Amino acid sequence: MRRVLLAAALLMAAGGVAGLDLQGHRGARGLLPENTLPAFARALAIGVTTLELDAAITRDGVVVVSHDATLNPDITRGPGGGWITRGDLAIHALTWQELQSYDVGRIRPQTAYAQRFPEQRPVDGSRIPRLAEVFELAHRAGNNSVRFNIETKISPEQSRLTASPEVFARTLIGLIRSENLESRVTIQSFDWRTLQVVQREAPRIATVYLTAQQPWLDNIRAHDVSSPWTAGLHVGNHGRSVPRMVKAAGAAAWSPHFGDLTRGQLREARQLGLKVIVWTVNDEADIARMIDWGVDGIISDYPDRLRRLAAGRGLALPPATPVAP
């Protein structure tokens, strides 16, 4: 009981919500262009515990915020204002200056992506930001408690598109240390190799192990003899229990797709001492169910919905800190 109370006190001291971490996915993707400064500013103005975002590294070693290792034709326009047509322009092959010629301020019309997010308001002229700019945005907002959940966008199946796991992790660690933010950052990934580097070389930075067992993404590969994503671990060697596998990897937290999680797995994760943060939960009924189950955190494209439902259940809320992007 004493340890539970201490954990709750630490969460509250850090500006968090005991028992519920409200995370704005890619800032606030349902409302404004993903992973842009306007989206992060909107999340801060709504009031979240954590800004969830994705990291990539340019050719000249700048850590930037992008969900994809390559420029995404669904959200990217070139220097002339036209939509790019290639999907193989790797961020790691571009310098920071070259990257600034691309506009990521709206979704390409008539795409499946546009149909998924009809409420997203465009902000033309938005660029892929440096991670340091996101840190600075929170500082300008006067928010010294918001956390940053940073995903390493790296794949063992597309190694040519990014730096190696070691270089990727060390570059990210170096920036976090230079900003003195080790206590306010978690690093998450589907590619557990980067997380192993973080645990060895920067133990003050907490790691979060992402998992998915969906038709469109499966990094566990339970039906195969091994998985290239999980740093040599396999669920078959851990009683076919994903929480036990994650615990064996040395995790501080487990982040499954919310559709994969069962109440039994949640109980097991609790018994193992793991925090459980589910992704990406947008439907209000699903958000409500996850809150009622008692997960530790919820990642959502709509932090406004998440905050409203948390408030309706009487949960304490993180501060809202408006700031100009």
Secondary structure by P-SEA (a helix, b strand, c coil): caaaaaaaaaaaaacccccbbbbbccccccccccccaaaaaaaaaacccbbbbbbbbccccccccccccccccccccccccccccccccccccccccccccccccccccccaaaaaccccccccccccccaaaaaaaaaaacccccccccccccccccccccccaaaaaaaaaaaaaaacccccbbbbcccaaaaaaaaaccccbbbbbbbbbccccccccccccccccccccccccccccaaaaaaaacccbbbcccccccaaaaaaaaaabbbbbbcccccaaaaaaaaaacccbbbcccaaaaaaaaaaacccccbbbbbcc
